[in-house]
Every structure is written in C-alpha cells, then in structure tokens.
Amino acid sequence: MKVGVICNINAQRVPPGISARIKAILKDSIEVIEETKKLKDMKQIIDDYFDKVDIWCFVGGDGTVNQGLSYLWYKTGMKDELDIPVLHGKAGSLNAIPDKIPLKGDLDDILIRFKNFLEEKKGIRKIPRDNLKKLNTIKLSIKGYETPKICFNFFLGVPFLISKKVIEMRLGTKSSILQTIYSTIAKFVVSGGREKLIKKIKAEIEIEGAKYPYKFHYVIVGSTFREPALFFRPFTEIDKYKSGFFFFVYSGDAWTAIRNFRTYARGKKRPPHSFNDITSKVLIKAWSGLNYDGEIEDKDFVEFKAEIGPIVNLIKI
C-alpha cells in the first residue's frame, strides 16, 4: 500500500524539515510527500496522486485533516461513506479528533507504529477493519462555497471568539488553552460583564423545520462527539436514540451560565433558554464567525445548513 503525506507547515507543531523526518521513518512506503501552506496546494497534490495513493496522511491539526477529508469526499463523489483510509498526522494544538480514535503519543510515535504496521501487513490491499475507526461527520453547506464541507465539530458565539484568540496567540498546549478560557471568565466577572469575548451574537436558527424561539445567543455548538474537546461535554443525556448529531444552543443569561459553568459544561443539567438534543438538520443565519474543526470563517455574517454527513475511516494504530 502506498502512502501520500501532506504536511501543513502552518500548523502549530509542524517544524521546518518535517517532510525529511517523515520520509526517514516511512521510507519506501511513501508515494509522495509534500509541504503546503494553502488549501489549493493540498487539492492539487491529491489530484496529481489520487490514482497512485492508497492511504493519505495529513500532518497538521484538526483543520488540516478536515480539509483533506472534505476534498477526498468531494473527489470520490460525496457518497455516504468515504472508503479511503486516512491517518491523522497529530501536529496541531488541540488535536480533538485523535483523542476519539484514539491515537496516542506524538507524531513520531504514531508514524513509527504506522511503519511497523505497514511492514507487518505487507502485501495486503486493504487496511483491516480492526485498524479503522469509523466516525460520523456533519455536512456543512456554507453559503458562498460551491461544494459542501464535512466536519466533526462546529461552533459560533463565545467558543468561536475564544478559539480565534487561541489561534491568533498560537497556543500549543491544552493547558494553555484551558488557562485562556478560565482567564476570560475571570475577566468577565472582575469587569462586571465587560469582557469582549463573552457577548451574545444574533442568529436565526431553524431546527428540523422548526424555528428556535430566541435570536441572541452566547453559545452554538454542533458535534458528532458527546465530548467535543478538552473536558467539555455540554450535551445532556438523550431520552432515546436518534440519528443525527449533538446540537446545543444557549440563549440565557451570562451570569447564570458562569455560576453553573462546570455543571453546564459537563452536561449535568439542561440550562434554561437553550436547545440541547440530537438533530439531523439545522439552518443558521448568524451575524458571527464560524469555526469548524479549527477552520475559521472570520466573517460578520455566515449562513449555512448542517446535516448528517458521511462516515469516514480513520486509521487507529
């Protein structure tokens, strides 16, 4: 099996010369390895080597993998399942997706295990089922883009503003990200509610054809994971199984949310003035930016539809 490796050198933990290091580990298994800075370059590499590569490895953060998966899905006809196996090159700041596979260790650890795996399975034509993690996704149809994208998480409001700050500050560890979150809350309390990162956004939301009654919100989150990232698990227990993704909107009072922060963040209680359930489709018009898997749409207005996306196959080793 031949491997295609694309390294996003803009990612937090991708050092200069990363491609030489990866090539030294994977050696003859590599069909192509390239370093990129732009999405269009990633697309061109996939186009050029699509028929020659069996497995793709995207080295970077969750956003890098998001872009790679989205384009592979588009390239293969946007079917219900993306069959091409993908290895997450764990080199971002948050790395929320590898935690769900799971992929333990740093990038070198993962690549060495992957090299050993390829040597052990030499001659096989497909990755064994036991070494694949099938994950559901969300399909995002964002106004202004010709083709839909797929993701595992999206958020607007306060989570978007904090994530934008984290990216701008190039924070590289989960502890530094948590520190930023808690310091933001502390500033809000000390300033008497004047912290600029904690503010409501206007958004018109329709959930499975029904209009959500409130128009101003602090938090809007969609995720295929019960625990999207870090320790946050805002989704409460579901009464019965439904097909779809978790969706949470908080439109209540900021002080109520802060007083009950740990309770709401762990999904132990359903907040007032909120939606907290599984859904299969939402329509959102928001006067805000959007973050999906670390990809930032830094705009004053965004309009999109979120619905059930395809299954993707991520390699676990």
C-alpha contacts under 8 A as a table, 3 or more apart, distances in Angstrom:
res1	aa1	res2	aa2	distance
1	M	29	S	7.03
1	M	53	V	7.61
1	M	54	D	5.73
1	M	55	I	7.24
1	M	118	L	7.82
1	M	122	K	7.78
1	M	123	G	7.54
1	M	124	I	7.39
1	M	125	R	6.38
1	M	126	K	7.84
2	K	29	S	5.39
2	K	30	I	5.83
2	K	31	E	5.57
2	K	52	K	7.21
2	K	53	V	5.18
2	K	54	D	5.30
2	K	55	I	6.42
3	V	29	S	5.90
3	V	30	I	4.76
3	V	31	E	5.51
3	V	32	V	7.05
3	V	53	V	5.57
3	V	54	D	6.04
3	V	55	I	4.85
3	V	56	W	5.75
3	V	57	C	7.15
4	G	30	I	6.08
4	G	31	E	5.62
4	G	32	V	4.96
4	G	33	I	6.00
4	G	49	Y	7.78
4	G	53	V	5.75
4	G	54	D	7.68
4	G	55	I	6.25
4	G	56	W	4.79
4	G	57	C	6.09
5	V	30	I	7.39
5	V	32	V	6.18
5	V	33	I	4.56
5	V	34	E	6.48
5	V	56	W	5.98
5	V	57	C	4.74
5	V	58	F	5.95
5	V	59	V	7.22
6	I	33	I	5.78
6	I	34	E	5.11
6	I	35	E	5.92
6	I	36	T	7.02
6	I	42	M	6.99
6	I	56	W	7.89
6	I	57	C	6.41
6	I	58	F	5.07
6	I	59	V	6.05
7	C	14	V	7.63
7	C	18	I	7.67
7	C	19	S	7.16
7	C	33	I	7.67
7	C	34	E	6.18
7	C	35	E	4.64
7	C	36	T	6.03
7	C	58	F	6.07
7	C	59	V	4.55
7	C	60	G	6.33
8	N	11	A	5.70
8	N	14	V	7.16
8	N	35	E	6.01
8	N	36	T	5.14
8	N	37	K	5.76
8	N	58	F	7.69
8	N	59	V	6.09
8	N	60	G	5.40
8	N	64	T	6.73
9	I	14	V	5.48
9	I	15	P	7.07
9	I	16	P	7.37
9	I	35	E	6.31
9	I	36	T	6.16
9	I	37	K	6.01
9	I	60	G	7.47
10	N	14	V	7.16
10	N	37	K	6.05
10	N	60	G	7.96
11	A	14	V	5.60
11	A	60	G	5.13
11	A	61	G	6.09
11	A	64	T	7.93
11	A	91	A	6.78
11	A	92	G	5.75
12	Q	60	G	7.45
12	Q	61	G	7.44
12	Q	91	A	6.65
12	Q	92	G	5.14
12	Q	93	S	5.90
12	Q	170	R	6.72
12	Q	171	L	7.86
12	Q	172	G	6.23
13	R	60	G	7.23
13	R	91	A	4.79
13	R	92	G	5.63
13	R	93	S	7.16
13	R	172	G	7.37
14	V	18	I	6.52
14	V	59	V	7.68
14	V	60	G	6.57
14	V	91	A	5.98
14	V	92	G	7.82
15	P	18	I	5.71
17	G	20	A	5.64
17	G	21	R	6.82
18	I	21	R	5.20
18	I	22	I	6.29
19	S	22	I	5.12
19	S	23	K	6.05
19	S	33	I	6.56
19	S	34	E	6.88
19	S	35	E	6.87
20	A	23	K	5.08
20	A	24	A	6.17
21	R	24	A	5.16
21	R	25	I	6.56
22	I	25	I	5.16
22	I	26	L	6.15
22	I	27	K	7.98
22	I	111	L	7.49
23	K	26	L	5.27
23	K	27	K	5.14
23	K	30	I	7.14
23	K	33	I	7.63
24	A	27	K	5.45
25	I	111	L	6.93
25	I	112	I	6.50
25	I	115	K	6.94
26	L	29	S	5.69
26	L	30	I	6.39
26	L	111	L	7.25
26	L	112	I	7.69
26	L	115	K	5.54
27	K	30	I	6.17
28	D	31	E	7.66
29	S	118	L	7.92
30	I	33	I	6.89
31	E	52	K	7.32
31	E	53	V	6.62
32	V	49	Y	7.64
34	E	45	I	7.89
36	T	39	L	7.83
36	T	41	D	6.16
36	T	42	M	6.60
37	K	41	D	7.34
38	K	41	D	5.43
38	K	42	M	6.78
39	L	42	M	5.09
39	L	43	K	6.34
39	L	67	Q	7.34
40	K	43	K	5.08
40	K	44	Q	6.23
41	D	44	Q	5.08
41	D	45	I	6.32
42	M	45	I	5.27
42	M	46	I	6.32
42	M	68	G	7.46
43	K	46	I	5.17
43	K	47	D	6.11
43	K	68	G	7.98
43	K	71	Y	6.93
44	Q	47	D	5.00
44	Q	48	D	6.10
45	I	48	D	5.10
45	I	49	Y	6.20
46	I	49	Y	5.38
46	I	50	F	5.26
46	I	72	L	7.85
47	D	50	F	5.33
49	Y	52	K	5.20
49	Y	53	V	6.10
50	F	53	V	5.77
53	V	56	W	7.04
54	D	84	I	7.09
54	D	85	P	7.61
55	I	84	I	6.55
55	I	85	P	5.42
55	I	86	V	5.87
55	I	87	L	7.50
56	W	84	I	7.76
56	W	85	P	6.73
56	W	86	V	4.97
56	W	87	L	6.30
57	C	86	V	5.67
57	C	87	L	4.57
57	C	88	H	6.03
57	C	89	G	6.12
58	F	64	T	6.51
58	F	65	V	5.61
58	F	68	G	6.79
58	F	86	V	7.60
58	F	87	L	6.65
58	F	88	H	5.78
58	F	89	G	5.28
59	V	64	T	7.10
59	V	65	V	7.53
59	V	88	H	6.58
59	V	89	G	3.82
59	V	90	K	6.31
59	V	91	A	6.22
60	G	63	G	7.58
60	G	64	T	5.43
60	G	65	V	7.12
60	G	88	H	7.95
60	G	89	G	5.80
60	G	90	K	6.02
60	G	91	A	4.47
60	G	92	G	5.29
61	G	64	T	5.38
61	G	65	V	6.66
61	G	89	G	7.51
61	G	90	K	6.20
61	G	91	A	5.27
61	G	92	G	3.52
61	G	93	S	6.65
61	G	94	L	7.38
61	G	95	N	5.98
61	G	294	G	7.75
62	D	65	V	5.19
62	D	66	N	6.00
62	D	92	G	6.68
62	D	94	L	7.72
62	D	95	N	5.84
62	D	96	A	6.92
62	D	97	I	6.42
62	D	293	D	5.58
62	D	294	G	6.14
63	G	66	N	4.85
63	G	67	Q	6.26
63	G	292	Y	7.66
63	G	293	D	5.17
63	G	294	G	4.72
63	G	295	E	5.18
64	T	67	Q	5.30
64	T	68	G	6.33
65	V	68	G	5.02
65	V	69	L	6.01
65	V	88	H	6.49
65	V	89	G	7.99
66	N	69	L	5.27
66	N	70	S	6.03
66	N	150	I	7.00
66	N	151	C	6.12
66	N	293	D	6.49
67	Q	70	S	5.14
67	Q	71	Y	6.21
68	G	71	Y	5.36
68	G	72	L	6.16
69	L	72	L	5.15
69	L	73	W	6.01
69	L	86	V	7.88
69	L	150	I	7.40
69	L	312	V	7.90
70	S	73	W	5.18
70	S	74	Y	6.25
70	S	148	P	7.99
70	S	149	K	5.31
70	S	150	I	5.41
70	S	151	C	7.88
71	Y	74	Y	4.98
71	Y	75	K	5.93
71	Y	149	K	7.96
72	L	75	K	4.89
72	L	76	T	6.11
72	L	82	L	7.65
72	L	84	I	7.94
73	W	76	T	5.29
73	W	77	G	6.49
73	W	78	M	5.05
73	W	79	K	7.20
73	W	82	L	5.84
74	Y	77	G	5.37
74	Y	78	M	4.93
74	Y	147	T	7.72
75	K	78	M	7.27
76	T	79	K	7.18
76	T	82	L	7.52
78	M	81	E	7.97
78	M	82	L	7.80
78	M	310	P	7.85
79	K	82	L	6.71
79	K	310	P	6.82
80	D	309	G	7.33
80	D	310	P	4.56
80	D	311	I	6.39
81	E	310	P	4.94
81	E	311	I	4.54
81	E	312	V	5.94
82	L	85	P	7.97
82	L	310	P	6.78
82	L	311	I	6.16
82	L	312	V	4.99
82	L	313	N	6.70
83	D	312	V	6.83
83	D	313	N	6.34
84	I	312	V	8.00
84	I	313	N	6.82
85	P	127	I	7.50
85	P	132	L	7.59
85	P	312	V	7.83
85	P	313	N	5.17
85	P	314	L	5.68
85	P	315	I	6.29
86	V	313	N	6.43
86	V	314	L	4.92
86	V	315	I	5.89
87	L	314	L	5.82
87	L	315	I	5.13
87	L	316	K	7.73
88	H	98	P	6.86
88	H	314	L	7.21
88	H	315	I	7.54
89	G	107	L	6.19
89	G	110	I	7.89
90	K	95	N	6.47
90	K	98	P	6.94
90	K	106	D	6.70
90	K	107	L	5.44
91	A	95	N	7.36
91	A	106	D	7.70
91	A	107	L	6.47
92	G	95	N	5.60
92	G	172	G	7.41
93	S	171	L	6.66
93	S	172	G	4.55
93	S	173	T	5.63
93	S	174	K	6.98
94	L	172	G	7.60
94	L	173	T	6.90
94	L	174	K	6.03
94	L	229	A	7.76
95	N	98	P	5.85
95	N	99	D	7.01
96	A	99	D	5.55
96	A	100	K	7.14
96	A	228	P	7.05
96	A	229	A	5.40
96	A	230	L	7.49
97	I	100	K	5.39
97	I	101	I	6.87
97	I	152	F	7.97
98	P	101	I	5.27
98	P	102	P	5.26
98	P	103	L	5.03
98	P	104	K	7.67
99	D	102	P	4.74
99	D	103	L	6.24
99	D	104	K	7.69
100	K	103	L	7.82
101	I	133	K	5.95
101	I	314	L	7.30
101	I	315	I	7.79
101	I	316	K	6.11
102	P	316	K	6.54
103	L	110	I	7.16
103	L	316	K	6.23
103	L	317	I	6.79
104	K	109	D	7.85
104	K	110	I	7.21
105	G	108	D	7.87
105	G	109	D	5.47
105	G	110	I	6.48
106	D	109	D	5.30
106	D	110	I	6.34
107	L	110	I	5.16
107	L	111	L	6.16
108	D	111	L	5.14
108	D	112	I	6.07
109	D	112	I	5.32
109	D	113	R	6.29
110	I	113	R	5.24
110	I	114	F	6.06
110	I	317	I	7.31
111	L	114	F	4.82
111	L	115	K	6.02
112	I	115	K	5.04
112	I	116	N	6.26
113	R	116	N	5.11
113	R	117	F	6.05
113	R	317	I	6.51
114	F	117	F	4.91
114	F	118	L	6.19
114	F	317	I	6.57
115	K	118	L	5.19
115	K	119	E	6.30
116	N	119	E	5.11
116	N	120	E	6.16
117	F	120	E	5.14
117	F	121	K	6.12
117	F	317	I	7.66
118	L	121	K	5.12
118	L	122	K	5.79
119	E	122	K	5.14
121	K	124	I	5.91
124	I	127	I	7.60
127	I	131	N	6.60
127	I	132	L	7.22
128	P	131	N	5.52
128	P	132	L	6.97
129	R	132	L	5.30
130	D	133	K	7.88
131	N	315	I	5.80
131	N	316	K	5.11
131	N	317	I	6.33
132	L	313	N	5.87
132	L	314	L	5.56
132	L	315	I	4.67
132	L	316	K	5.59
133	K	313	N	5.65
133	K	314	L	5.14
133	K	315	I	6.14
133	K	316	K	6.30
134	K	311	I	6.29
134	K	312	V	5.64
134	K	313	N	4.76
134	K	314	L	6.46
135	L	311	I	5.50
135	L	312	V	5.45
135	L	313	N	6.59
135	L	314	L	7.57
136	N	152	F	7.48
136	N	224	T	6.34
136	N	309	G	6.76
136	N	310	P	6.26
136	N	311	I	4.64
136	N	312	V	6.57
137	T	150	I	6.18
137	T	151	C	5.52
137	T	152	F	5.09
137	T	224	T	6.17
137	T	308	I	6.63
137	T	309	G	4.72
137	T	310	P	5.73
137	T	311	I	6.15
137	T	312	V	7.36
138	I	150	I	5.47
138	I	151	C	5.25
138	I	152	F	5.92
138	I	153	N	7.60
138	I	223	S	7.54
138	I	224	T	7.02
138	I	245	F	7.26
138	I	306	A	6.41
138	I	307	E	5.72
138	I	308	I	5.00
138	I	309	G	4.28
138	I	310	P	7.37
139	K	148	P	6.55
139	K	149	K	5.78
139	K	150	I	4.51
139	K	151	C	6.58
139	K	305	K	7.95
139	K	306	A	5.63
139	K	307	E	5.28
139	K	308	I	5.78
139	K	309	G	4.29
139	K	310	P	7.46
140	L	148	P	5.50
140	L	149	K	5.14
140	L	150	I	5.85
140	L	151	C	7.41
140	L	304	F	6.59
140	L	305	K	5.71
140	L	306	A	4.73
140	L	307	E	6.76
141	S	145	Y	7.55
141	S	147	T	7.12
141	S	148	P	4.49
141	S	149	K	6.51
141	S	304	F	5.37
141	S	305	K	5.13
141	S	306	A	6.58
142	I	145	Y	5.87
142	I	148	P	6.71
142	I	149	K	7.94
142	I	302	V	7.53
142	I	303	E	6.06
142	I	304	F	4.25
142	I	305	K	6.58
143	K	302	V	7.27
143	K	303	E	5.58
143	K	304	F	5.77
145	Y	148	P	7.07
150	I	309	G	6.46
150	I	310	P	7.82
151	C	154	F	7.30
151	C	292	Y	6.29
151	C	293	D	6.13
152	F	223	S	5.60
152	F	224	T	5.46
152	F	225	F	7.34
152	F	292	Y	7.57
152	F	293	D	6.46
153	N	221	V	7.37
153	N	222	G	5.61
153	N	223	S	4.29
153	N	224	T	6.63
153	N	225	F	7.81
153	N	228	P	6.78
153	N	292	Y	5.60
153	N	293	D	5.50
154	F	221	V	5.80
154	F	222	G	5.22
154	F	223	S	6.49
154	F	290	L	7.14
154	F	291	N	5.49
154	F	292	Y	4.12
154	F	293	D	6.40
155	F	159	P	6.26
155	F	160	F	5.95
155	F	219	V	7.48
155	F	220	I	5.42
155	F	221	V	4.38
155	F	222	G	6.34
155	F	290	L	6.09
155	F	291	N	5.44
155	F	292	Y	6.57
156	L	159	P	6.00
156	L	160	F	4.80
156	L	161	L	7.75
156	L	219	V	6.26
156	L	220	I	5.13
156	L	221	V	6.65
156	L	288	S	6.83
156	L	289	G	6.40
156	L	290	L	5.23
156	L	291	N	6.59
157	G	160	F	5.33
157	G	161	L	6.40
157	G	199	K	7.49
157	G	200	K	6.66
157	G	201	I	5.86
157	G	217	H	7.01
157	G	218	Y	5.34
157	G	219	V	5.06
157	G	220	I	6.29
157	G	288	S	6.78
157	G	289	G	7.66
158	V	161	L	5.11
158	V	162	I	6.16
158	V	197	L	6.18
158	V	198	I	5.58
158	V	199	K	6.69
158	V	200	K	7.61
158	V	218	Y	5.74
158	V	219	V	5.79
159	P	162	I	5.25
159	P	163	S	5.98
159	P	219	V	6.65
160	F	163	S	5.11
160	F	164	K	6.05
160	F	289	G	6.81
160	F	290	L	6.28
160	F	291	N	5.86
161	L	164	K	5.15
161	L	165	K	6.39
161	L	197	L	5.84
162	I	165	K	5.09
162	I	166	V	6.24
162	I	180	T	7.91
162	I	181	I	7.08
162	I	197	L	6.57
163	S	166	V	4.94
163	S	167	I	6.22
163	S	291	N	7.79
163	S	294	G	7.88
164	K	167	I	5.19
164	K	168	E	6.16
164	K	296	I	7.36
165	K	168	E	5.04
165	K	169	M	6.05
166	V	169	M	5.19
166	V	170	R	6.01
166	V	171	L	5.66
166	V	177	I	6.62
166	V	180	T	7.66
167	I	170	R	4.87
167	I	171	L	6.61
171	L	176	S	6.33
171	L	177	I	6.56
172	G	176	S	7.20
172	G	177	I	7.94
173	T	176	S	5.37
173	T	177	I	6.47
174	K	177	I	5.04
174	K	178	L	6.18
174	K	230	L	7.27
175	S	178	L	5.10
175	S	179	Q	6.11
176	S	179	Q	4.96
176	S	180	T	6.26
177	I	180	T	5.12
177	I	181	I	6.41
178	L	181	I	5.04
178	L	182	Y	6.26
179	Q	182	Y	5.25
179	Q	183	S	5.97
180	T	183	S	5.15
180	T	184	T	6.06
181	I	184	T	5.22
181	I	185	I	6.48
182	Y	185	I	5.11
182	Y	186	A	6.15
183	S	186	A	4.90
183	S	187	K	6.09
184	T	187	K	5.17
184	T	188	F	6.32
184	T	195	E	7.17
184	T	197	L	7.23
184	T	198	I	7.86
185	I	188	F	5.09
185	I	189	V	6.39
185	I	198	I	7.91
185	I	258	I	7.51
186	A	189	V	5.17
186	A	190	V	6.12
187	K	190	V	5.13
187	K	191	S	5.82
187	K	195	E	6.00
188	F	191	S	5.33
188	F	192	G	6.10
188	F	193	G	4.74
188	F	194	R	5.85
188	F	195	E	4.61
188	F	198	I	7.18
189	V	192	G	5.26
189	V	193	G	5.97
190	V	193	G	7.63
191	S	194	R	5.42
191	S	195	E	6.73
193	G	198	I	7.94
194	R	198	I	7.98
195	E	198	I	5.77
195	E	199	K	7.83
196	K	199	K	6.43
198	I	218	Y	7.31
199	K	218	Y	6.19
200	K	216	F	5.78
200	K	217	H	4.92
200	K	218	Y	4.57
200	K	219	V	7.98
201	I	216	F	5.42
201	I	217	H	5.40
201	I	218	Y	6.39
201	I	286	A	7.40
201	I	287	W	6.42
201	I	288	S	6.42
202	K	215	K	5.60
202	K	216	F	4.52
202	K	217	H	6.50
202	K	286	A	5.94
202	K	287	W	5.51
202	K	288	S	7.49
203	A	215	K	5.36
203	A	216	F	6.13
203	A	217	H	7.21
203	A	284	I	6.69
203	A	285	K	5.43
203	A	286	A	4.04
203	A	287	W	6.12
203	A	288	S	7.95
204	E	211	K	7.95
204	E	212	Y	7.50
204	E	214	Y	7.87
204	E	215	K	5.64
204	E	284	I	5.77
204	E	285	K	5.14
204	E	286	A	6.38
205	I	211	K	6.10
205	I	212	Y	5.47
205	I	215	K	7.63
205	I	282	V	6.99
205	I	283	L	5.72
205	I	284	I	4.71
205	I	285	K	6.62
206	E	209	G	5.80
206	E	210	A	5.34
206	E	211	K	4.37
206	E	212	Y	5.65
206	E	282	V	5.53
206	E	283	L	5.01
206	E	284	I	6.56
207	I	210	A	5.18
207	I	211	K	6.26
207	I	212	Y	6.67
207	I	279	T	7.29
207	I	281	K	6.20
207	I	282	V	4.55
207	I	283	L	6.61
208	E	279	T	7.09
208	E	280	S	6.83
208	E	281	K	5.26
208	E	282	V	5.94
209	G	282	V	7.86
212	Y	215	K	7.81
214	Y	217	H	7.62
214	Y	251	S	6.66
214	Y	273	H	7.93
215	K	251	S	7.79
216	F	251	S	5.99
217	H	220	I	7.24
217	H	249	V	7.04
217	H	250	Y	5.74
217	H	251	S	4.11
217	H	252	G	7.19
218	Y	249	V	7.80
218	Y	250	Y	5.83
218	Y	251	S	5.90
218	Y	252	G	7.68
218	Y	254	A	7.60
219	V	248	F	7.55
219	V	249	V	5.52
219	V	250	Y	5.13
219	V	251	S	7.23
220	I	247	F	7.67
220	I	248	F	5.80
220	I	249	V	4.53
220	I	250	Y	6.68
221	V	247	F	5.77
221	V	248	F	5.17
221	V	249	V	6.49
222	G	245	F	6.85
222	G	246	F	5.59
222	G	247	F	4.47
222	G	248	F	6.44
223	S	226	R	7.26
223	S	228	P	6.31
223	S	245	F	5.82
223	S	246	F	5.17
223	S	247	F	6.59
224	T	228	P	7.70
224	T	244	G	7.88
224	T	245	F	4.92
224	T	246	F	5.99
225	F	228	P	5.22
225	F	245	F	7.81
225	F	246	F	7.22
226	R	233	R	6.02
226	R	234	P	7.84
226	R	235	F	6.39
226	R	246	F	7.06
227	E	230	L	7.74
227	E	231	F	7.06
227	E	232	F	5.79
227	E	233	R	4.35
227	E	234	P	7.43
227	E	235	F	7.89
228	P	232	F	6.51
228	P	233	R	6.63
229	A	232	F	5.82
229	A	233	R	7.83
231	F	265	A	7.86
231	F	266	R	7.44
232	F	265	A	5.21
232	F	266	R	5.85
233	R	265	A	5.56
233	R	266	R	4.49
233	R	267	G	5.61
234	P	248	F	7.41
234	P	264	Y	5.80
234	P	265	A	4.59
234	P	266	R	5.15
234	P	267	G	4.25
234	P	268	K	7.97
235	F	246	F	6.87
235	F	247	F	7.58
235	F	248	F	6.77
235	F	266	R	7.45
235	F	267	G	4.90
235	F	276	N	6.11
235	F	277	D	7.01
236	T	267	G	4.44
236	T	268	K	6.27
236	T	269	K	6.69
236	T	270	R	6.42
236	T	276	N	6.71
236	T	277	D	7.37
237	E	267	G	7.48
238	I	241	Y	6.93
238	I	277	D	6.59
238	I	278	I	7.55
242	K	278	I	6.46
242	K	279	T	7.55
243	S	278	I	7.42
243	S	279	T	7.29
243	S	280	S	6.64
244	G	278	I	5.86
244	G	279	T	5.10
244	G	280	S	4.34
244	G	281	K	7.81
244	G	307	E	7.56
244	G	308	I	5.75
245	F	278	I	5.22
245	F	279	T	5.62
245	F	280	S	6.32
245	F	308	I	7.02
246	F	276	N	7.58
246	F	277	D	5.89
246	F	278	I	4.45
246	F	279	T	6.46
247	F	275	F	7.33
247	F	276	N	5.90
247	F	277	D	5.71
247	F	278	I	5.84
247	F	279	T	6.55
248	F	274	S	7.21
248	F	275	F	5.42
248	F	276	N	4.56
248	F	277	D	6.78
249	V	274	S	5.29
249	V	275	F	5.08
249	V	276	N	6.65
250	Y	271	P	7.35
250	Y	272	P	7.95
250	Y	273	H	6.38
250	Y	274	S	4.53
250	Y	275	F	6.80
251	S	273	H	5.37
251	S	274	S	5.71
252	G	256	T	7.56
252	G	257	A	7.66
252	G	271	P	7.85
252	G	272	P	6.36
252	G	273	H	4.99
252	G	274	S	6.96
253	D	256	T	5.38
253	D	257	A	6.48
254	A	257	A	5.10
254	A	258	I	6.23
255	W	258	I	5.06
255	W	259	R	6.08
256	T	259	R	5.26
256	T	260	N	6.24
257	A	260	N	5.18
257	A	261	F	5.45
257	A	264	Y	7.29
257	A	271	P	7.86
258	I	261	F	4.71
260	N	263	T	5.27
260	N	264	Y	6.01
261	F	264	Y	5.36
261	F	265	A	5.80
262	R	265	A	5.02
262	R	266	R	6.08
263	T	266	R	5.46
263	T	267	G	6.33
263	T	268	K	5.31
263	T	269	K	6.19
264	Y	267	G	5.04
264	Y	268	K	6.11
264	Y	269	K	5.84
264	Y	270	R	6.96
264	Y	271	P	6.76
265	A	268	K	7.85
267	G	270	R	6.88
270	R	274	S	7.69
270	R	276	N	7.14
271	P	274	S	6.00
279	T	282	V	7.49
280	S	306	A	7.96
280	S	307	E	5.37
280	S	308	I	5.76
281	K	305	K	7.16
281	K	306	A	5.55
281	K	307	E	4.31
281	K	308	I	7.02
282	V	305	K	5.80
282	V	306	A	5.28
282	V	307	E	6.59
283	L	303	E	7.75
283	L	304	F	6.07
283	L	305	K	4.55
283	L	306	A	6.48
284	I	302	V	7.95
284	I	303	E	5.68
284	I	304	F	5.56
284	I	305	K	6.36
285	K	301	F	7.39
285	K	302	V	5.99
285	K	303	E	4.40
285	K	304	F	6.72
286	A	289	G	7.71
286	A	301	F	5.60
286	A	302	V	5.39
286	A	303	E	6.28
287	W	300	D	5.40
287	W	301	F	4.23
287	W	302	V	6.47
288	S	298	D	7.79
288	S	299	K	6.28
288	S	300	D	5.10
288	S	301	F	5.26
288	S	302	V	6.52
289	G	296	I	7.38
289	G	297	E	5.41
289	G	298	D	4.70
289	G	299	K	4.82
289	G	300	D	6.17
289	G	301	F	6.60
289	G	302	V	6.54
290	L	296	I	5.96
290	L	297	E	4.94
290	L	298	D	6.62
290	L	299	K	7.69
290	L	302	V	7.21
291	N	294	G	5.79
291	N	295	E	5.46
291	N	296	I	4.65
291	N	297	E	6.17
292	Y	295	E	5.20
292	Y	296	I	6.76
299	K	302	V	6.66
